[in-house]
């Protein structure tokens, strides 16, 4: 059984929206190197710094990955996956903000 590898890249761009303090978040999630989720959206929360906005984007990424892991597990459980069980490797994220990394580390 081949373990599934989830990898994500998260980035935030203020894109000229400094007046309203709502940056644009970008998210890419790949399984075994193949991108399956590409998403951009304006953040719904007000951020006062770029580190905070990157942290908000990171939280959004965690929600997506948690849902995807559960979705694939349910598919295997119901027999809709080629194997009866799924093994995930540790999920990794790429984020370019040291402030967001510091906020997310225990």
SEROKOL-396613 format. One record per atom (N, C-alpha, C, O): residue in one letter; atom name; x, y, z. Coordinates in Angstrom, 1 decimal. Example, Ala and Ser with C-alpha at 12.3 -4.5 7.8 and 13.67 -1.06 7.14 Angstrom:
# SEROKOL-396613
- res,atom,x,y,z
- A,N,13.2,-5.7,7.8
- A,CA,12.3,-4.5,7.8
- A,C,13.2,-3.3,7.8
- A,O,14.2,-3.3,8.5
- S,N,12.8,-2.2,7.1
- S,CA,13.7,-1.1,7.1
- S,C,12.9,0.0,7.9
- S,O,13.4,1.1,8.0
//
This chain:
# SEROKOL-396613
- res,atom,x,y,z
- X,N,0.8,-1.2,0.0
- X,CA,0.0,0.0,0.0
- X,C,0.9,1.2,0.0
- X,O,1.8,1.4,0.9
- X,N,0.7,2.1,-1.0
- X,CA,1.5,3.3,-1.1
- X,C,0.9,4.4,-0.2
- X,O,-0.3,4.8,-0.4
- X,N,1.6,5.0,0.7
- X,CA,1.1,6.1,1.5
- X,C,0.9,7.3,0.7
- X,O,1.7,7.6,-0.3
- X,N,-0.2,8.1,1.0
- X,CA,-0.4,9.3,0.3
- X,C,0.3,10.5,1.0
- X,O,0.4,10.6,2.2
- X,N,0.9,11.3,0.2
- X,CA,1.7,12.4,0.7
- X,C,0.9,13.7,0.3
- X,O,0.7,14.1,-0.8
- X,N,0.5,14.5,1.4
- X,CA,-0.1,15.7,1.2
- X,C,0.9,16.9,1.4
- X,O,1.6,16.9,2.4
- X,N,0.9,17.8,0.5
- X,CA,1.8,19.0,0.6
- X,C,1.0,20.2,0.2
- X,O,0.2,20.2,-0.7
- X,N,1.2,21.3,0.9
- X,CA,0.5,22.5,0.6
- X,C,1.4,23.7,0.6
- X,O,2.4,23.7,1.3
- X,N,1.1,24.6,-0.2
- X,CA,1.7,25.9,-0.3
- X,C,0.7,27.0,0.0
- X,O,-0.4,27.0,-0.6
- X,N,1.0,27.9,0.9
- X,CA,0.1,29.0,1.3
- X,C,0.9,30.3,1.1
- X,O,2.0,30.4,1.5
- X,N,0.2,31.3,0.6
- X,CA,0.8,32.6,0.4
- X,C,-0.4,33.6,0.5
- X,O,-1.5,33.4,0.3
- X,N,0.0,34.8,0.9
- X,CA,-0.9,36.0,1.0
- X,C,-0.3,37.2,0.3
- X,O,0.9,37.4,0.3
- X,N,-1.2,37.9,-0.4
- X,CA,-0.8,39.1,-1.1
- X,C,-1.8,40.2,-0.7
- X,O,-3.0,40.0,-0.8
- X,N,-1.3,41.3,-0.4
- X,CA,-2.2,42.5,-0.1
- X,C,-2.8,43.0,-1.3
- X,O,-3.9,43.5,-1.3
- X,N,-2.2,42.9,-2.4
- X,CA,-2.7,43.3,-3.8
- X,C,-3.5,44.6,-3.9
- X,O,-4.5,44.7,-4.6
- X,N,-3.0,45.6,-3.2
- X,CA,-3.7,46.9,-3.3
- X,C,-4.9,47.1,-2.4
- X,O,-5.6,48.1,-2.6
- X,N,-5.1,46.2,-1.5
- X,CA,-6.3,46.3,-0.6
- X,C,-5.9,46.7,0.8
- X,O,-6.5,46.3,1.8
- X,N,-4.8,47.5,0.9
- X,CA,-4.4,48.0,2.2
- X,C,-5.4,48.8,3.0
- X,O,-5.4,48.8,4.2
- X,N,-6.3,49.5,2.2
- X,CA,-7.3,50.4,2.9
- X,C,-8.3,49.6,3.7
- X,O,-8.7,50.0,4.8
- X,N,-8.7,48.4,3.2
- X,CA,-9.7,47.6,3.9
- X,C,-9.0,46.5,4.7
- X,O,-9.7,45.8,5.4
- X,N,-7.7,46.4,4.7
- X,CA,-7.0,45.4,5.5
- X,C,-7.4,44.0,5.3
- X,O,-7.4,43.2,6.2
- X,N,-7.8,43.6,4.1
- X,CA,-8.2,42.3,3.7
- X,C,-7.4,41.8,2.6
- X,O,-7.7,42.1,1.4
- X,N,-6.4,41.0,2.8
- X,CA,-5.5,40.5,1.8
- X,C,-6.1,39.3,1.0
- X,O,-7.2,38.7,1.5
- X,N,-5.5,38.9,-0.1
- X,CA,-5.9,37.7,-0.8
- X,C,-5.0,36.5,-0.4
- X,O,-3.8,36.6,-0.4
- X,N,-5.7,35.4,-0.1
- X,CA,-5.0,34.2,0.3
- X,C,-4.9,33.3,-0.9
- X,O,-5.9,33.2,-1.7
- X,N,-3.8,32.6,-1.1
- X,CA,-3.7,31.6,-2.1
- X,C,-3.3,30.3,-1.5
- X,O,-2.5,30.2,-0.5
- X,N,-3.8,29.2,-2.0
- X,CA,-3.6,27.9,-1.4
- X,C,-3.5,26.8,-2.5
- X,O,-4.3,26.8,-3.4
- X,N,-2.5,26.0,-2.4
- X,CA,-2.3,24.9,-3.4
- X,C,-2.1,23.6,-2.5
- X,O,-1.2,23.6,-1.6
- X,N,-2.9,22.6,-2.7
- X,CA,-2.7,21.3,-2.0
- X,C,-2.5,20.2,-3.1
- X,O,-3.2,20.1,-4.1
- X,N,-1.4,19.5,-2.9
- X,CA,-1.0,18.4,-3.8
- X,C,-1.0,17.1,-3.1
- X,O,-0.6,17.0,-1.9
- X,N,-1.5,16.0,-3.8
- X,CA,-1.4,14.7,-3.3
- X,C,-0.3,13.9,-4.2
- X,O,-0.5,13.9,-5.4
- X,N,0.7,13.4,-3.5
- X,CA,1.8,12.8,-4.3
- X,C,2.3,13.6,-5.4
- X,O,2.7,13.1,-6.5
- X,N,2.4,14.9,-5.2
- X,CA,2.9,15.8,-6.2
- X,C,2.0,16.4,-7.2
- X,O,2.3,17.3,-8.0
- X,N,0.7,15.9,-7.3
- X,CA,-0.3,16.3,-8.2
- X,C,-1.2,17.3,-7.6
- X,O,-1.9,17.0,-6.6
- X,N,-1.2,18.6,-8.0
- X,CA,-2.1,19.5,-7.4
- X,C,-3.6,19.2,-7.6
- X,O,-4.0,18.9,-8.7
- X,N,-4.3,19.2,-6.5
- X,CA,-5.8,18.9,-6.6
- X,C,-6.6,20.0,-6.1
- X,O,-7.8,20.1,-6.4
- X,N,-6.1,20.9,-5.3
- X,CA,-6.8,22.1,-4.8
- X,C,-6.0,23.3,-5.2
- X,O,-4.9,23.5,-4.7
- X,N,-6.6,24.2,-5.9
- X,CA,-6.1,25.6,-6.2
- X,C,-7.1,26.6,-5.8
- X,O,-8.2,26.6,-6.3
- X,N,-6.8,27.4,-4.8
- X,CA,-7.8,28.3,-4.3
- X,C,-7.3,29.7,-4.0
- X,O,-6.2,29.8,-3.4
- X,N,-8.0,30.7,-4.4
- X,CA,-7.6,32.1,-4.0
- X,C,-8.9,32.7,-3.4
- X,O,-10.0,32.5,-4.0
- X,N,-8.8,33.5,-2.4
- X,CA,-10.0,34.2,-1.9
- X,C,-9.5,35.4,-1.0
- X,O,-8.4,35.4,-0.5
- X,N,-10.4,36.4,-0.9
- X,CA,-10.2,37.5,0.0
- X,C,-10.5,37.0,1.4
- X,O,-11.5,36.4,1.6
- X,N,-9.6,37.3,2.3
- X,CA,-9.8,36.9,3.7
- X,C,-11.0,37.6,4.3
- X,O,-11.2,38.8,4.0
- X,N,-11.8,36.9,5.1
- X,CA,-12.9,37.5,5.7
- X,C,-12.6,38.2,7.0
- X,O,-13.4,39.0,7.5
- X,N,-11.5,37.9,7.6
- X,CA,-11.1,38.5,8.8
- X,C,-10.1,39.7,8.6
- X,O,-9.4,39.7,7.6
- X,N,-10.2,40.7,9.4
- X,CA,-9.3,41.8,9.3
- X,C,-8.0,41.5,10.0
- X,O,-7.9,41.1,11.1
- X,N,-6.9,41.7,9.2
- X,CA,-5.5,41.4,9.7
- X,C,-4.8,42.8,9.9
- X,O,-4.9,43.7,9.0
- X,N,-4.1,42.9,11.0
- X,CA,-3.3,44.1,11.2
- X,C,-1.9,44.0,10.8
- X,O,-1.1,45.0,10.9
- X,N,-1.4,42.8,10.4
- X,CA,0.0,42.7,9.9
- X,C,0.0,41.6,8.9
- X,O,-0.9,40.8,8.8
- X,N,1.1,41.5,8.2
- X,CA,1.2,40.5,7.1
- X,C,1.4,39.1,7.8
- X,O,1.0,38.1,7.3
- X,N,2.1,39.1,9.0
- X,CA,2.3,37.8,9.7
- X,C,0.9,37.3,10.2
- X,O,0.7,36.1,10.1
- X,N,0.1,38.1,10.6
- X,CA,-1.2,37.7,11.1
- X,C,-2.1,37.2,9.9
- X,O,-2.8,36.2,10.0
- X,N,-2.0,37.9,8.8
- X,CA,-2.7,37.4,7.6
- X,C,-2.2,36.1,7.1
- X,O,-3.0,35.2,6.6
- X,N,-0.9,35.8,7.2
- X,CA,-0.3,34.5,6.8
- X,C,-0.8,33.5,7.8
- X,O,-1.1,32.3,7.4
- X,N,-0.9,33.8,9.0
- X,CA,-1.4,32.8,10.0
- X,C,-2.9,32.5,9.8
- X,O,-3.3,31.3,9.9
- X,N,-3.7,33.5,9.4
- X,CA,-5.1,33.2,9.0
- X,C,-5.2,32.2,7.8
- X,O,-6.0,31.3,7.8
- X,N,-4.3,32.5,6.8
- X,CA,-4.3,31.6,5.7
- X,C,-3.8,30.2,6.1
- X,O,-4.3,29.2,5.5
- X,N,-2.9,30.1,7.0
- X,CA,-2.4,28.8,7.5
- X,C,-3.6,28.0,8.2
- X,O,-3.7,26.8,8.0
- X,N,-4.4,28.7,9.0
- X,CA,-5.5,28.1,9.6
- X,C,-6.5,27.6,8.6
- X,O,-7.1,26.5,8.8
- X,N,-6.7,28.4,7.5
- X,CA,-7.6,27.9,6.5
- X,C,-7.1,26.7,5.8
- X,O,-7.9,25.8,5.5
- X,N,-5.8,26.6,5.6
- X,CA,-5.2,25.4,5.1
- X,C,-5.4,24.2,5.9
- X,O,-5.7,23.1,5.4
- X,N,-5.3,24.3,7.3
- X,CA,-5.5,23.2,8.2
- X,C,-6.9,22.7,8.1
- X,O,-7.1,21.5,8.1
- X,N,-7.9,23.6,7.9
- X,CA,-9.3,23.1,7.7
- X,C,-9.4,22.3,6.5
- X,O,-10.1,21.3,6.5
- X,N,-8.8,22.7,5.4
- X,CA,-8.9,22.0,4.1
- X,C,-8.3,20.6,4.2
- X,O,-8.9,19.6,3.8
- X,N,-7.1,20.6,4.7
- X,CA,-6.4,19.3,4.8
- X,C,-7.1,18.3,5.8
- X,O,-7.2,17.1,5.5
- X,N,-7.6,18.8,6.9
- X,CA,-8.4,17.9,7.8
- X,C,-9.6,17.3,7.1
- X,O,-9.9,16.2,7.2
- X,N,-10.3,18.2,6.3
- X,CA,-11.5,17.7,5.5
- X,C,-11.0,16.7,4.5
- X,O,-11.7,15.6,4.3
- X,N,-9.9,16.9,3.8
- X,CA,-9.5,16.0,2.7
- X,C,-9.1,14.7,3.3
- X,O,-9.4,13.6,2.7
- X,N,-8.4,14.7,4.4
- X,CA,-8.0,13.4,5.1
- X,C,-9.2,12.6,5.4
- X,O,-9.3,11.4,5.2
- X,N,-10.2,13.2,6.0
- X,CA,-11.4,12.5,6.4
- X,C,-12.2,12.1,5.1
- X,O,-12.7,10.9,5.1
- X,N,-12.2,12.8,4.1
- X,CA,-12.9,12.5,2.8
- X,C,-12.3,11.2,2.2
- X,O,-13.0,10.3,1.9
- X,N,-11.0,11.1,2.1
- X,CA,-10.3,10.0,1.5
- X,C,-10.4,8.8,2.4
- X,O,-10.6,7.6,1.9
- X,N,-10.4,9.0,3.7
- X,CA,-10.6,7.9,4.7
- X,C,-12.0,7.3,4.5
- X,O,-12.2,6.1,4.5
- X,N,-13.0,8.2,4.4
- X,CA,-14.4,7.7,4.2
- X,C,-14.5,7.0,2.9
- X,O,-15.3,6.0,2.8
- X,N,-13.9,7.4,1.8
- X,CA,-13.9,6.7,0.5
- X,C,-13.4,5.3,0.6
- X,O,-14.0,4.4,0.1
- X,N,-12.3,5.1,1.3
- X,CA,-11.7,3.8,1.5
- X,C,-12.6,2.9,2.4
- X,O,-12.8,1.8,2.1
- X,N,-13.2,3.5,3.4
- X,CA,-14.1,2.8,4.3
- X,C,-15.3,2.3,3.5
- X,O,-15.8,1.2,3.8
- X,N,-15.9,3.1,2.6
- X,CA,-17.0,2.7,1.8
- X,C,-16.7,1.9,0.6
- X,O,-17.6,1.5,-0.2
- X,N,-15.5,1.5,0.4
- X,CA,-15.1,0.7,-0.8
- X,C,-15.0,1.5,-2.1
- X,O,-15.0,0.9,-3.2
- X,N,-14.9,2.8,-2.0
- X,CA,-14.8,3.7,-3.2
- X,C,-13.3,4.0,-3.6
- X,O,-13.1,4.8,-4.4
- X,N,-12.4,3.4,-2.9
- X,CA,-11.0,3.6,-3.1
- X,C,-10.4,2.2,-3.5
- X,O,-10.9,1.2,-3.0
- X,N,-9.3,2.2,-4.3
- X,CA,-8.8,0.9,-4.7
- X,C,-8.3,0.0,-3.6
- X,O,-8.3,-1.2,-3.7
- X,N,-8.0,0.5,-2.4
- X,CA,-7.6,-0.3,-1.3
- X,C,-8.6,-0.1,-0.1
- X,O,-9.3,0.9,-0.2
- X,N,-8.6,-1.0,0.8
- X,CA,-9.5,-0.8,1.9
- X,C,-9.1,0.1,3.0
- X,O,-9.8,0.5,3.9
- X,N,-7.8,0.5,3.0
- X,CA,-7.3,1.5,4.0
- X,C,-6.4,2.5,3.3
- X,O,-5.8,2.2,2.3
- X,N,-6.2,3.6,3.9
- X,CA,-5.4,4.7,3.4
- X,C,-4.4,5.0,4.5
- X,O,-4.7,5.2,5.7
- X,N,-3.1,5.2,4.1
- X,CA,-2.1,5.6,5.0
- X,C,-1.6,7.0,4.5
- X,O,-1.1,7.1,3.3
- X,N,-1.6,8.0,5.4
- X,CA,-1.1,9.3,5.0
- X,C,0.3,9.5,5.7
- X,O,0.5,9.1,6.8
- X,N,1.2,10.0,4.9
- X,CA,2.5,10.5,5.5
- X,C,2.2,11.8,6.2
- X,O,1.1,12.4,6.1
- X,N,3.1,12.3,7.0
- X,CA,3.0,13.6,7.6
- X,C,2.8,14.6,6.6
- X,O,3.5,14.7,5.6
- X,N,1.8,15.5,6.8
- X,CA,1.5,16.6,5.9
- X,C,2.4,17.7,6.1
- X,O,2.6,18.1,7.3
- X,N,2.9,18.3,5.0
- X,CA,3.9,19.4,5.1
- X,C,3.2,20.6,4.5
- X,O,2.4,20.5,3.6
- X,N,3.7,21.8,5.0
- X,CA,3.2,23.1,4.4
- X,C,4.4,24.0,4.1
- X,O,5.3,24.0,4.9
- X,N,4.2,24.7,3.0
- X,CA,5.2,25.7,2.7
- X,C,4.6,27.1,3.0
- X,O,3.6,27.4,2.4
- X,N,5.3,27.8,3.8
- X,CA,4.8,29.2,4.1
- X,C,6.0,30.1,4.2
- X,O,7.0,29.7,4.8
- X,N,5.9,31.3,3.7
- X,CA,7.1,32.1,3.6
- X,C,7.2,33.2,4.7
- X,O,8.0,34.1,4.6
- X,N,6.4,33.1,5.7
- X,CA,6.4,34.1,6.8
- X,C,6.9,33.5,8.0
- X,O,6.3,32.6,8.6
- X,N,8.0,34.0,8.5
- X,CA,8.6,33.5,9.8
- X,C,7.7,33.9,11.0
- X,O,7.6,33.2,12.0
- X,N,6.9,35.0,10.9
- X,CA,6.0,35.4,11.9
- X,C,4.9,34.4,12.0
- X,O,4.5,34.0,13.1
- X,N,4.3,33.9,10.9
- X,CA,3.2,32.9,10.9
- X,C,3.8,31.6,11.4
- X,O,3.1,30.8,12.1
- X,N,5.0,31.2,11.1
- X,CA,5.6,30.0,11.6
- X,C,5.8,30.1,13.1
- X,O,5.5,29.1,13.8
- X,N,6.2,31.2,13.6
- X,CA,6.4,31.3,15.0
- X,C,5.1,31.3,15.8
- X,O,5.0,30.7,16.8
- X,N,4.0,31.9,15.2
- X,CA,2.7,31.8,15.8
- X,C,2.1,30.4,15.9
- X,O,1.4,30.0,16.8
- X,N,2.4,29.6,14.8
- X,CA,1.8,28.3,14.7
- X,C,2.6,27.2,15.4
- X,O,2.2,26.1,15.5
- X,N,3.8,27.5,16.0
- X,CA,4.6,26.5,16.6
- X,C,4.3,26.6,18.1
- X,O,4.3,27.6,18.8
- X,N,4.1,25.4,18.7
- X,CA,3.9,25.3,20.2
- X,C,5.2,25.6,20.9
- X,O,5.2,25.5,22.2
//
